[in-house]
Amino acid sequence: MSTDKGNLEPLDPEIGIDLYLDHKATDCTESTVQNHRYRLKPFLEWCDEQEITNLNSLSGRDIQEYRLWRSETGDINPLTFRMQMSTIRVFLKWAGSMEAVPENLYTKVMVPRVERDKRKRDVMLEAEDAKEILQFLSTYEYASVDHVLLALLWETGMRIGAAISIDLEDVKFDDQCIELVHRPDQGTTLKNGGSGERLVAMTDELSELLSDYIDIQRHNVTDDNGRKPLITTRYGRMRRSTMRRSIYRVTAPCYRDQPCPDCNVGEEAKCPESVSPHAIRRGSITHFLTKDVPVEVVSNRTNVSRKVLDEHYDRRSQEVKVEQRRKYLNNI
Protein backbone atom coordinates (compact mmCIF):
# COMPACT_ATOMS: atom_id res chain seq x y z
CA MET A 1 0.00 0.00 0.00
CA SER A 2 1.35 3.44 -1.00
CA THR A 3 1.89 6.07 1.66
CA ASP A 4 -0.67 8.87 1.39
CA LYS A 5 0.85 12.38 1.25
CA GLY A 6 -1.18 13.37 4.27
CA ASN A 7 0.66 10.80 6.36
CA LEU A 8 4.18 11.92 5.43
CA GLU A 9 6.71 13.28 7.89
CA PRO A 10 8.37 16.59 6.79
CA LEU A 11 12.02 16.19 5.78
CA ASP A 12 14.46 18.74 4.38
CA PRO A 13 16.26 17.46 1.23
CA GLU A 14 19.76 18.05 2.64
CA ILE A 15 18.91 16.39 5.95
CA GLY A 16 17.23 13.55 4.06
CA ILE A 17 20.31 12.89 1.96
CA ASP A 18 22.54 13.01 5.03
CA LEU A 19 20.32 10.44 6.77
CA TYR A 20 20.32 8.29 3.65
CA LEU A 21 24.12 8.37 3.46
CA ASP A 22 24.33 7.49 7.15
CA HIS A 23 22.08 4.54 6.41
CA LYS A 24 24.29 3.43 3.49
CA ALA A 25 27.38 3.71 5.68
CA THR A 26 26.09 0.97 7.99
CA ASP A 27 26.59 -1.77 5.39
CA CYS A 28 28.49 -0.22 2.46
CA THR A 29 32.08 0.77 1.87
CA GLU A 30 33.17 4.38 2.28
CA SER A 31 33.76 4.64 -1.46
CA THR A 32 30.20 3.51 -2.19
CA VAL A 33 28.85 6.15 0.18
CA GLN A 34 31.05 8.76 -1.47
CA ASN A 35 29.80 7.76 -4.92
CA HIS A 36 26.20 8.13 -3.77
CA ARG A 37 27.03 11.54 -2.27
CA TYR A 38 28.51 12.77 -5.58
CA ARG A 39 25.57 11.43 -7.59
CA LEU A 40 23.00 13.09 -5.30
CA LYS A 41 24.77 16.46 -5.25
CA PRO A 42 23.07 17.72 -8.47
CA PHE A 43 19.67 16.72 -7.07
CA LEU A 44 20.34 18.77 -3.95
CA GLU A 45 21.36 21.74 -6.13
CA TRP A 46 18.13 21.39 -8.11
CA CYS A 47 16.04 21.29 -4.92
CA ASP A 48 17.76 24.49 -3.75
CA GLU A 49 17.19 26.17 -7.10
CA GLN A 50 13.51 25.16 -7.06
CA GLU A 51 13.20 26.23 -3.39
CA ILE A 52 12.07 22.74 -2.39
CA THR A 53 12.51 22.56 1.37
CA ASN A 54 10.40 19.48 2.08
CA LEU A 55 10.71 16.14 0.29
CA ASN A 56 7.01 15.55 0.99
CA SER A 57 6.11 17.89 -1.87
CA LEU A 58 7.89 15.85 -4.56
CA SER A 59 5.74 14.35 -7.28
CA GLY A 60 6.33 12.30 -10.40
CA ARG A 61 6.24 15.51 -12.42
CA ASP A 62 9.00 17.00 -10.25
CA ILE A 63 11.16 13.94 -10.85
CA GLN A 64 10.65 14.29 -14.60
CA GLU A 65 11.53 18.00 -14.42
CA TYR A 66 14.71 17.16 -12.52
CA ARG A 67 15.59 14.55 -15.13
CA LEU A 68 15.24 17.10 -17.92
CA TRP A 69 17.13 19.75 -15.92
CA ARG A 70 20.00 17.37 -15.26
CA SER A 71 20.26 16.24 -18.88
CA GLU A 72 20.39 19.86 -20.04
CA THR A 73 22.86 21.22 -17.46
CA GLY A 74 26.53 20.59 -17.97
CA ASP A 75 28.31 18.15 -20.24
CA ILE A 76 27.20 14.84 -18.72
CA ASN A 77 27.92 11.57 -20.47
CA PRO A 78 25.15 8.96 -20.81
CA LEU A 79 26.69 6.53 -18.34
CA THR A 80 27.10 9.17 -15.64
CA PHE A 81 23.54 10.35 -16.24
CA ARG A 82 22.28 6.79 -15.96
CA MET A 83 24.12 6.22 -12.67
CA GLN A 84 22.85 9.49 -11.18
CA MET A 85 19.25 8.69 -12.02
CA SER A 86 19.64 5.14 -10.69
CA THR A 87 20.92 6.57 -7.40
CA ILE A 88 17.98 8.99 -7.24
CA ARG A 89 15.71 5.99 -7.62
CA VAL A 90 17.41 4.16 -4.74
CA PHE A 91 17.32 7.28 -2.57
CA LEU A 92 13.60 7.85 -3.17
CA LYS A 93 12.85 4.21 -2.42
CA TRP A 94 14.60 4.65 0.93
CA ALA A 95 12.80 7.97 1.51
CA GLY A 96 9.49 6.21 0.84
CA SER A 97 10.28 3.65 3.53
CA MET A 98 10.96 6.59 5.89
CA GLU A 99 7.56 8.15 5.04
CA ALA A 100 9.29 11.22 3.59
CA VAL A 101 7.84 10.77 0.09
CA PRO A 102 5.01 8.65 -1.32
CA GLU A 103 6.05 5.01 -1.10
CA ASN A 104 5.83 4.40 -4.84
CA LEU A 105 7.47 7.66 -5.98
CA TYR A 106 10.71 5.88 -6.85
CA THR A 107 8.86 3.97 -9.60
CA LYS A 108 8.37 7.30 -11.40
CA VAL A 109 12.11 7.68 -11.96
CA MET A 110 12.94 6.90 -15.59
CA VAL A 111 16.49 5.57 -15.72
CA PRO A 112 17.93 6.25 -19.20
CA ARG A 113 19.07 3.26 -21.21
CA VAL A 114 22.50 3.13 -22.71
CA GLU A 115 23.01 0.72 -25.59
CA ARG A 116 25.21 -2.18 -24.52
CA ASP A 117 27.74 -1.64 -27.34
CA LYS A 118 28.22 1.96 -26.18
CA ARG A 119 28.69 1.10 -22.52
CA LYS A 120 30.43 -2.29 -22.68
CA ARG A 121 33.82 -0.76 -21.86
CA ASP A 122 32.51 0.93 -18.73
CA VAL A 123 29.69 -1.18 -17.36
CA MET A 124 30.54 -3.08 -14.21
CA LEU A 125 28.89 -4.75 -11.27
CA GLU A 126 28.95 -2.24 -8.44
CA ALA A 127 30.23 -3.47 -5.07
CA GLU A 128 26.92 -2.61 -3.42
CA ASP A 129 24.99 -4.63 -6.01
CA ALA A 130 27.39 -7.56 -5.72
CA LYS A 131 26.88 -7.61 -1.96
CA GLU A 132 23.10 -7.51 -2.33
CA ILE A 133 23.03 -10.30 -4.92
CA LEU A 134 25.37 -12.53 -2.92
CA GLN A 135 23.29 -11.96 0.21
CA PHE A 136 20.16 -12.94 -1.72
CA LEU A 137 21.83 -16.09 -3.05
CA SER A 138 23.23 -16.94 0.38
CA THR A 139 19.74 -16.65 1.88
CA TYR A 140 17.69 -18.41 -0.77
CA GLU A 141 20.11 -20.51 -2.86
CA TYR A 142 23.06 -21.16 -0.58
CA ALA A 143 25.89 -23.17 -2.18
CA SER A 144 24.01 -23.49 -5.46
CA VAL A 145 26.09 -23.43 -8.62
CA ASP A 146 24.82 -19.88 -9.31
CA HIS A 147 25.89 -18.75 -5.84
CA VAL A 148 29.33 -20.37 -6.12
CA LEU A 149 29.98 -19.01 -9.61
CA LEU A 150 29.15 -15.41 -8.74
CA ALA A 151 31.06 -15.54 -5.44
CA LEU A 152 34.09 -17.04 -7.18
CA LEU A 153 34.16 -14.45 -9.97
CA TRP A 154 33.54 -11.52 -7.62
CA GLU A 155 36.08 -12.43 -4.94
CA THR A 156 38.89 -13.46 -7.29
CA GLY A 157 38.26 -11.18 -10.26
CA MET A 158 39.21 -14.09 -12.52
CA ARG A 159 38.09 -14.46 -16.12
CA ILE A 160 35.28 -16.85 -16.90
CA GLY A 161 37.71 -19.09 -18.80
CA ALA A 162 39.76 -19.49 -15.63
CA ALA A 163 36.65 -20.48 -13.66
CA ILE A 164 35.86 -23.12 -16.27
CA SER A 165 39.37 -24.58 -15.98
CA ILE A 166 39.30 -25.28 -12.23
CA ASP A 167 39.33 -28.92 -11.14
CA LEU A 168 38.55 -30.25 -7.68
CA GLU A 169 42.25 -30.92 -7.10
CA ASP A 170 43.02 -27.26 -7.88
CA VAL A 171 41.14 -26.08 -4.79
CA LYS A 172 43.66 -26.21 -1.94
CA PHE A 173 41.55 -25.96 1.19
CA ASP A 174 44.48 -26.45 3.56
CA ASP A 175 46.31 -23.50 1.99
CA GLN A 176 43.07 -21.59 1.23
CA CYS A 177 43.93 -20.93 -2.39
CA ILE A 178 42.96 -21.97 -5.90
CA GLU A 179 45.60 -23.05 -8.39
CA LEU A 180 44.92 -21.92 -11.96
CA VAL A 181 46.60 -24.19 -14.51
CA HIS A 182 46.84 -23.91 -18.30
CA ARG A 183 45.89 -27.32 -19.76
CA PRO A 184 45.39 -26.86 -23.52
CA ASP A 185 45.92 -30.56 -24.25
CA GLN A 186 43.10 -31.41 -21.84
CA GLY A 187 40.44 -29.03 -23.06
CA THR A 188 40.91 -25.96 -20.82
CA THR A 189 43.08 -22.91 -21.33
CA LEU A 190 43.97 -19.67 -19.60
CA LYS A 191 43.87 -16.49 -21.66
CA ASN A 192 47.58 -15.73 -21.22
CA GLY A 193 48.65 -19.35 -21.45
CA GLY A 194 51.32 -20.56 -19.06
CA SER A 195 52.00 -17.00 -17.89
CA GLY A 196 48.45 -16.92 -16.55
CA GLU A 197 49.09 -19.79 -14.16
CA ARG A 198 48.98 -18.66 -10.54
CA LEU A 199 47.71 -19.28 -7.04
CA VAL A 200 44.71 -17.19 -6.00
CA ALA A 201 44.06 -16.78 -2.28
CA MET A 202 40.58 -17.45 -0.88
CA THR A 203 38.85 -15.87 2.09
CA ASP A 204 37.39 -18.05 4.82
CA GLU A 205 33.93 -17.34 3.45
CA LEU A 206 34.70 -18.48 -0.09
CA SER A 207 36.55 -21.55 1.17
CA GLU A 208 33.57 -22.58 3.31
CA LEU A 209 31.16 -21.93 0.45
CA LEU A 210 33.14 -24.08 -1.98
CA SER A 211 33.42 -26.85 0.59
CA ASP A 212 29.66 -26.87 1.16
CA TYR A 213 28.98 -26.76 -2.58
CA ILE A 214 31.25 -29.75 -3.19
CA ASP A 215 29.65 -31.72 -0.35
CA ILE A 216 26.04 -30.92 -1.18
CA GLN A 217 25.40 -29.50 -4.63
CA ARG A 218 28.21 -30.43 -7.01
CA HIS A 219 27.39 -33.16 -9.55
CA ASN A 220 29.83 -36.04 -9.12
CA VAL A 221 30.88 -36.14 -12.78
CA THR A 222 34.02 -36.09 -14.91
CA ASP A 223 34.64 -34.27 -18.18
CA ASP A 224 35.61 -35.77 -21.55
CA ASN A 225 39.25 -35.91 -20.41
CA GLY A 226 38.51 -37.83 -17.23
CA ARG A 227 39.06 -34.74 -15.04
CA LYS A 228 36.85 -33.75 -12.13
CA PRO A 229 35.72 -30.13 -12.70
CA LEU A 230 34.74 -27.81 -9.87
CA ILE A 231 31.80 -26.12 -11.63
CA THR A 232 29.55 -28.77 -13.11
CA THR A 233 26.24 -29.66 -14.69
CA ARG A 234 24.75 -33.13 -14.80
CA TYR A 235 26.69 -33.71 -18.00
CA GLY A 236 30.18 -32.64 -16.94
CA ARG A 237 32.21 -29.45 -16.93
CA MET A 238 30.02 -26.36 -17.23
CA ARG A 239 30.30 -24.67 -20.61
CA ARG A 240 31.06 -20.99 -21.15
CA SER A 241 27.59 -20.26 -22.56
CA THR A 242 25.92 -21.85 -19.53
CA MET A 243 28.06 -19.80 -17.15
CA ARG A 244 27.22 -16.61 -19.00
CA ARG A 245 23.48 -17.37 -18.82
CA SER A 246 23.81 -17.98 -15.08
CA ILE A 247 25.50 -14.62 -14.54
CA TYR A 248 23.01 -12.72 -16.70
CA ARG A 249 20.15 -14.34 -14.78
CA VAL A 250 21.30 -13.69 -11.20
CA THR A 251 22.54 -10.13 -11.81
CA ALA A 252 19.16 -9.00 -13.17
CA PRO A 253 17.28 -6.96 -10.51
CA CYS A 254 14.04 -8.72 -11.49
CA TYR A 255 15.62 -12.01 -10.38
CA ARG A 256 15.40 -10.63 -6.84
CA ASP A 257 11.96 -9.09 -7.45
CA GLN A 258 13.50 -5.64 -7.76
CA PRO A 259 12.20 -3.13 -10.35
CA CYS A 260 13.98 -3.11 -13.71
CA PRO A 261 13.67 0.02 -15.88
CA ASP A 262 12.36 -0.92 -19.35
CA CYS A 263 12.42 -4.59 -18.44
CA ASN A 264 9.97 -6.84 -20.24
CA VAL A 265 11.81 -10.09 -19.80
CA GLY A 266 10.33 -13.19 -21.32
CA GLU A 267 11.33 -16.73 -20.50
CA GLU A 268 14.28 -16.65 -22.93
CA ALA A 269 15.02 -12.92 -22.99
CA LYS A 270 17.95 -11.25 -21.27
CA CYS A 271 17.14 -8.47 -18.82
CA PRO A 272 18.69 -5.17 -19.99
CA GLU A 273 19.81 -4.48 -16.42
CA SER A 274 21.87 -7.66 -16.09
CA VAL A 275 25.65 -7.66 -16.51
CA SER A 276 28.19 -9.97 -18.14
CA PRO A 277 30.93 -11.99 -16.42
CA HIS A 278 33.47 -9.44 -17.65
CA ALA A 279 31.52 -6.66 -15.94
CA ILE A 280 31.91 -8.64 -12.71
CA ARG A 281 35.67 -8.81 -13.29
CA ARG A 282 35.80 -5.06 -13.91
CA GLY A 283 33.72 -4.35 -10.80
CA SER A 284 35.81 -6.70 -8.68
CA ILE A 285 39.08 -5.08 -9.74
CA THR A 286 37.69 -1.59 -9.14
CA HIS A 287 36.46 -2.72 -5.71
CA PHE A 288 39.91 -4.02 -4.75
CA LEU A 289 41.53 -0.76 -5.83
CA THR A 290 38.94 1.31 -3.99
CA LYS A 291 39.71 -0.68 -0.84
CA ASP A 292 43.34 0.45 -1.16
CA VAL A 293 44.69 -2.93 -2.25
CA PRO A 294 48.00 -2.08 -4.03
CA VAL A 295 47.81 -2.02 -7.81
CA GLU A 296 50.63 -4.57 -8.10
CA VAL A 297 48.72 -7.04 -5.91
CA VAL A 298 45.52 -6.61 -7.94
CA SER A 299 47.49 -6.91 -11.18
CA ASN A 300 49.12 -10.19 -10.14
CA ARG A 301 45.95 -11.64 -8.61
CA THR A 302 43.85 -11.01 -11.71
CA ASN A 303 46.61 -11.58 -14.30
CA VAL A 304 46.35 -8.23 -16.02
CA SER A 305 49.14 -5.76 -16.77
CA ARG A 306 49.27 -2.39 -15.06
CA LYS A 307 48.67 -0.61 -18.37
CA VAL A 308 45.63 -2.71 -19.30
CA LEU A 309 44.31 -2.44 -15.76
CA ASP A 310 44.48 1.37 -15.91
CA GLU A 311 42.92 1.56 -19.38
CA HIS A 312 40.16 -1.03 -19.18
CA TYR A 313 39.42 -2.09 -15.61
CA ASP A 314 39.95 0.73 -13.12
CA ARG A 315 36.62 2.55 -12.98
CA ARG A 316 37.17 4.55 -9.79
CA SER A 317 35.88 8.09 -10.12
CA GLN A 318 38.41 10.92 -10.04
CA GLU A 319 36.86 12.07 -6.77
CA VAL A 320 37.48 8.68 -5.14
CA LYS A 321 41.08 8.66 -6.38
CA VAL A 322 41.65 12.14 -4.96
CA GLU A 323 40.27 11.10 -1.57
CA GLN A 324 42.49 8.02 -1.53
CA ARG A 325 45.57 10.08 -2.35
CA ARG A 326 44.64 12.58 0.32
CA LYS A 327 44.60 9.83 2.96
CA TYR A 328 48.18 8.93 2.11
CA LEU A 329 49.28 12.56 2.11
CA ASN A 330 47.71 13.14 5.53
CA ASN A 331 49.91 10.36 6.92
CA ILE A 332 53.17 11.94 5.77
C-alpha positions in Angstrom: 0.0 0.0 0.0 1.4 3.4 -1.0 1.9 6.1 1.7 -0.7 8.9 1.4 0.8 12.4 1.3 -1.2 13.4 4.3 0.7 10.8 6.4 4.2 11.9 5.4 6.7 13.3 7.9 8.4 16.6 6.8 12.0 16.2 5.8 14.5 18.7 4.4 16.3 17.5 1.2 19.8 18.0 2.6 18.9 16.4 5.9 17.2 13.6 4.1 20.3 12.9 2.0 22.5 13.0 5.0 20.3 10.4 6.8 20.3 8.3 3.7 24.1 8.4 3.5 24.3 7.5 7.1 22.1 4.5 6.4 24.3 3.4 3.5 27.4 3.7 5.7 26.1 1.0 8.0 26.6 -1.8 5.4 28.5 -0.2 2.5 32.1 0.8 1.9 33.2 4.4 2.3 33.8 4.6 -1.5 30.2 3.5 -2.2 28.8 6.1 0.2 31.1 8.8 -1.5 29.8 7.8 -4.9 26.2 8.1 -3.8 27.0 11.5 -2.3 28.5 12.8 -5.6 25.6 11.4 -7.6 23.0 13.1 -5.3 24.8 16.5 -5.3 23.1 17.7 -8.5 19.7 16.7 -7.1 20.3 18.8 -4.0 21.4 21.7 -6.1 18.1 21.4 -8.1 16.0 21.3 -4.9 17.8 24.5 -3.8 17.2 26.2 -7.1 13.5 25.2 -7.1 13.2 26.2 -3.4 12.1 22.7 -2.4 12.5 22.6 1.4 10.4 19.5 2.1 10.7 16.1 0.3 7.0 15.6 1.0 6.1 17.9 -1.9 7.9 15.8 -4.6 5.7 14.3 -7.3 6.3 12.3 -10.4 6.2 15.5 -12.4 9.0 17.0 -10.3 11.2 13.9 -10.8 10.7 14.3 -14.6 11.5 18.0 -14.4 14.7 17.2 -12.5 15.6 14.5 -15.1 15.2 17.1 -17.9 17.1 19.8 -15.9 20.0 17.4 -15.3 20.3 16.2 -18.9 20.4 19.9 -20.0 22.9 21.2 -17.5 26.5 20.6 -18.0 28.3 18.1 -20.2 27.2 14.8 -18.7 27.9 11.6 -20.5 25.2 9.0 -20.8 26.7 6.5 -18.3 27.1 9.2 -15.6 23.5 10.4 -16.2 22.3 6.8 -16.0 24.1 6.2 -12.7 22.9 9.5 -11.2 19.2 8.7 -12.0 19.6 5.1 -10.7 20.9 6.6 -7.4 18.0 9.0 -7.2 15.7 6.0 -7.6 17.4 4.2 -4.7 17.3 7.3 -2.6 13.6 7.8 -3.2 12.8 4.2 -2.4 14.6 4.6 0.9 12.8 8.0 1.5 9.5 6.2 0.8 10.3 3.7 3.5 11.0 6.6 5.9 7.6 8.2 5.0 9.3 11.2 3.6 7.8 10.8 0.1 5.0 8.6 -1.3 6.1 5.0 -1.1 5.8 4.4 -4.8 7.5 7.7 -6.0 10.7 5.9 -6.9 8.9 4.0 -9.6 8.4 7.3 -11.4 12.1 7.7 -12.0 12.9 6.9 -15.6 16.5 5.6 -15.7 17.9 6.2 -19.2 19.1 3.3 -21.2 22.5 3.1 -22.7 23.0 0.7 -25.6 25.2 -2.2 -24.5 27.7 -1.6 -27.3 28.2 2.0 -26.2 28.7 1.1 -22.5 30.4 -2.3 -22.7 33.8 -0.8 -21.9 32.5 0.9 -18.7 29.7 -1.2 -17.4 30.5 -3.1 -14.2 28.9 -4.8 -11.3 29.0 -2.2 -8.4 30.2 -3.5 -5.1 26.9 -2.6 -3.4 25.0 -4.6 -6.0 27.4 -7.6 -5.7 26.9 -7.6 -2.0 23.1 -7.5 -2.3 23.0 -10.3 -4.9 25.4 -12.5 -2.9 23.3 -12.0 0.2 20.2 -12.9 -1.7 21.8 -16.1 -3.1 23.2 -16.9 0.4 19.7 -16.7 1.9 17.7 -18.4 -0.8 20.1 -20.5 -2.9 23.1 -21.2 -0.6 25.9 -23.2 -2.2 24.0 -23.5 -5.5 26.1 -23.4 -8.6 24.8 -19.9 -9.3 25.9 -18.8 -5.8 29.3 -20.4 -6.1 30.0 -19.0 -9.6 29.1 -15.4 -8.7 31.1 -15.5 -5.4 34.1 -17.0 -7.2 34.2 -14.4 -10.0 33.5 -11.5 -7.6 36.1 -12.4 -4.9 38.9 -13.5 -7.3 38.3 -11.2 -10.3 39.2 -14.1 -12.5 38.1 -14.5 -16.1 35.3 -16.9 -16.9 37.7 -19.1 -18.8 39.8 -19.5 -15.6 36.7 -20.5 -13.7 35.9 -23.1 -16.3 39.4 -24.6 -16.0 39.3 -25.3 -12.2 39.3 -28.9 -11.1 38.5 -30.3 -7.7 42.2 -30.9 -7.1 43.0 -27.3 -7.9 41.1 -26.1 -4.8 43.7 -26.2 -1.9 41.5 -26.0 1.2 44.5 -26.4 3.6 46.3 -23.5 2.0 43.1 -21.6 1.2 43.9 -20.9 -2.4 43.0 -22.0 -5.9 45.6 -23.0 -8.4 44.9 -21.9 -12.0 46.6 -24.2 -14.5 46.8 -23.9 -18.3 45.9 -27.3 -19.8 45.4 -26.9 -23.5 45.9 -30.6 -24.2 43.1 -31.4 -21.8 40.4 -29.0 -23.1 40.9 -26.0 -20.8 43.1 -22.9 -21.3 44.0 -19.7 -19.6 43.9 -16.5 -21.7 47.6 -15.7 -21.2 48.7 -19.3 -21.5 51.3 -20.6 -19.1 52.0 -17.0 -17.9 48.4 -16.9 -16.6 49.1 -19.8 -14.2 49.0 -18.7 -10.5 47.7 -19.3 -7.0 44.7 -17.2 -6.0 44.1 -16.8 -2.3 40.6 -17.4 -0.9 38.9 -15.9 2.1 37.4 -18.1 4.8 33.9 -17.3 3.4 34.7 -18.5 -0.1 36.5 -21.5 1.2 33.6 -22.6 3.3 31.2 -21.9 0.4 33.1 -24.1 -2.0 33.4 -26.9 0.6 29.7 -26.9 1.2 29.0 -26.8 -2.6 31.3 -29.7 -3.2 29.7 -31.7 -0.4 26.0 -30.9 -1.2 25.4 -29.5 -4.6 28.2 -30.4 -7.0 27.4 -33.2 -9.5 29.8 -36.0 -9.1 30.9 -36.1 -12.8 34.0 -36.1 -14.9 34.6 -34.3 -18.2 35.6 -35.8 -21.5 39.2 -35.9 -20.4 38.5 -37.8 -17.2 39.1 -34.7 -15.0 36.9 -33.7 -12.1 35.7 -30.1 -12.7 34.7 -27.8 -9.9 31.8 -26.1 -11.6 29.6 -28.8 -13.1 26.2 -29.7 -14.7 24.7 -33.1 -14.8 26.7 -33.7 -18.0 30.2 -32.6 -16.9 32.2 -29.4 -16.9 30.0 -26.4 -17.2 30.3 -24.7 -20.6 31.1 -21.0 -21.1 27.6 -20.3 -22.6 25.9 -21.8 -19.5 28.1 -19.8 -17.2 27.2 -16.6 -19.0 23.5 -17.4 -18.8 23.8 -18.0 -15.1 25.5 -14.6 -14.5 23.0 -12.7 -16.7 20.1 -14.3 -14.8 21.3 -13.7 -11.2 22.5 -10.1 -11.8 19.2 -9.0 -13.2 17.3 -7.0 -10.5 14.0 -8.7 -11.5 15.6 -12.0 -10.4 15.4 -10.6 -6.8 12.0 -9.1 -7.4 13.5 -5.6 -7.8 12.2 -3.1 -10.3 14.0 -3.1 -13.7 13.7 0.0 -15.9 12.4 -0.9 -19.4 12.4 -4.6 -18.4 10.0 -6.8 -20.2 11.8 -10.1 -19.8 10.3 -13.2 -21.3 11.3 -16.7 -20.5 14.3 -16.6 -22.9 15.0 -12.9 -23.0 18.0 -11.2 -21.3 17.1 -8.5 -18.8 18.7 -5.2 -20.0 19.8 -4.5 -16.4 21.9 -7.7 -16.1 25.7 -7.7 -16.5 28.2 -10.0 -18.1 30.9 -12.0 -16.4 33.5 -9.4 -17.7 31.5 -6.7 -15.9 31.9 -8.6 -12.7 35.7 -8.8 -13.3 35.8 -5.1 -13.9 33.7 -4.4 -10.8 35.8 -6.7 -8.7 39.1 -5.1 -9.7 37.7 -1.6 -9.1 36.5 -2.7 -5.7 39.9 -4.0 -4.7 41.5 -0.8 -5.8 38.9 1.3 -4.0 39.7 -0.7 -0.8 43.3 0.5 -1.2 44.7 -2.9 -2.3 48.0 -2.1 -4.0 47.8 -2.0 -7.8 50.6 -4.6 -8.1 48.7 -7.0 -5.9 45.5 -6.6 -7.9 47.5 -6.9 -11.2 49.1 -10.2 -10.1 46.0 -11.6 -8.6 43.8 -11.0 -11.7 46.6 -11.6 -14.3 46.4 -8.2 -16.0 49.1 -5.8 -16.8 49.3 -2.4 -15.1 48.7 -0.6 -18.4 45.6 -2.7 -19.3 44.3 -2.4 -15.8 44.5 1.4 -15.9 42.9 1.6 -19.4 40.2 -1.0 -19.2 39.4 -2.1 -15.6 40.0 0.7 -13.1 36.6 2.5 -13.0 37.2 4.6 -9.8 35.9 8.1 -10.1 38.4 10.9 -10.0 36.9 12.1 -6.8 37.5 8.7 -5.1 41.1 8.7 -6.4 41.6 12.1 -5.0 40.3 11.1 -1.6 42.5 8.0 -1.5 45.6 10.1 -2.3 44.6 12.6 0.3 44.6 9.8 3.0 48.2 8.9 2.1 49.3 12.6 2.1 47.7 13.1 5.5 49.9 10.4 6.9 53.2 11.9 5.8 
